[in-house]
């Protein structure tokens, strides 16, 4: 099954970068468009680990929300206990909810 394609216009590409892409395309017998698509794809893939590493776990995100509302005391503990109980009921042992 072929994926639908779209056109994209990228403005203000520095001339030296444009020449590099053209040269790289010529070296491997590709069109400039195909080479640019490949380079964009590699760039996206290269950024994925950085995005994944910086993302918060669900527990950390919930804690962060409580911290931002200055509600990290008993209210946080009570809600996290309820979440942990639900996870155990579903057969998934919970991660530590210790306040650090």
C-alpha positions as CSV (number, residue, x, y, z in Angstrom):
1,X,0.0,0.0,0.0
2,X,1.5,3.3,-1.0
3,X,1.4,6.2,1.4
4,X,-0.1,9.5,0.2
5,X,2.4,12.2,-0.4
6,X,2.3,16.0,0.0
7,X,4.5,18.8,-1.2
8,X,6.4,21.0,1.3
9,X,8.1,24.3,0.6
10,X,11.0,25.1,2.8
11,X,12.0,28.8,2.5
12,X,15.3,30.5,3.2
13,X,17.6,27.5,2.9
14,X,21.2,28.7,3.1
15,X,22.9,28.3,-0.3
16,X,25.8,26.2,1.2
17,X,23.3,23.8,2.7
18,X,21.4,23.5,-0.6
19,X,24.7,22.7,-2.4
20,X,25.5,20.1,0.2
21,X,22.2,18.4,-0.3
22,X,22.6,18.5,-4.1
23,X,26.1,17.1,-3.9
24,X,25.0,14.3,-1.5
25,X,22.1,13.4,-3.8
26,X,24.4,13.3,-6.9
27,X,26.9,11.1,-5.0
28,X,24.3,8.4,-4.4
29,X,22.3,8.9,-7.6
30,X,19.2,10.3,-5.9
31,X,17.0,13.2,-6.7
32,X,17.4,16.3,-4.4
33,X,13.9,15.7,-3.2
34,X,14.6,12.0,-2.3
35,X,17.8,12.9,-0.6
36,X,16.2,15.8,1.4
37,X,13.4,13.4,2.5
38,X,15.9,10.9,3.6
39,X,17.9,13.5,5.6
40,X,14.7,14.8,7.2
41,X,13.7,11.2,8.2
42,X,17.2,10.6,9.7
43,X,16.9,13.9,11.6
44,X,13.5,12.9,13.1
45,X,14.8,9.5,14.1
46,X,17.9,11.0,15.7
47,X,15.8,13.3,17.8
48,X,13.5,10.5,19.1
49,X,15.7,9.2,21.9
50,X,16.2,12.8,23.3
51,X,12.4,13.3,23.3
52,X,11.7,9.9,24.9
53,X,14.4,10.4,27.6
54,X,13.0,13.7,28.6
55,X,9.4,12.6,28.8
56,X,8.0,12.1,32.3
57,X,6.5,8.8,33.5
58,X,2.9,8.9,34.4
59,X,3.7,8.9,38.1
60,X,6.1,11.8,37.6
61,X,3.6,13.7,35.6
62,X,0.9,13.3,38.2
63,X,3.3,14.3,41.0
64,X,4.4,17.3,38.9
65,X,0.8,18.4,38.6
66,X,0.3,18.3,42.3
67,X,3.5,20.1,43.0
68,X,2.5,22.9,40.7
69,X,-0.7,23.3,42.7
70,X,1.1,23.1,46.0
71,X,-1.0,20.0,46.8
72,X,1.8,17.5,47.5
73,X,0.8,16.5,51.0
74,X,-2.1,14.3,52.1
75,X,-4.2,15.0,49.1
76,X,-1.5,13.7,46.8
77,X,-0.9,10.6,49.0
78,X,-4.6,9.8,49.1
79,X,-5.1,10.0,45.3
80,X,-1.9,8.0,44.7
81,X,-3.1,5.3,47.1
82,X,-6.3,5.1,45.2
83,X,-4.4,4.8,41.9
84,X,-2.2,2.1,43.4
85,X,-5.2,0.1,44.6
86,X,-6.8,0.3,41.1
87,X,-3.5,-0.9,39.6
88,X,-3.3,-3.9,42.0
89,X,-7.0,-4.7,41.3
90,X,-6.1,-4.8,37.6
91,X,-3.1,-7.0,38.3
92,X,-0.4,-4.4,37.8
93,X,1.8,-3.8,40.8
94,X,2.3,0.0,41.2
95,X,5.6,1.8,41.3
96,X,6.6,3.5,44.5
97,X,4.6,6.6,45.3
98,X,7.1,7.9,47.9
99,X,7.3,11.6,48.1
100,X,10.8,12.7,47.2
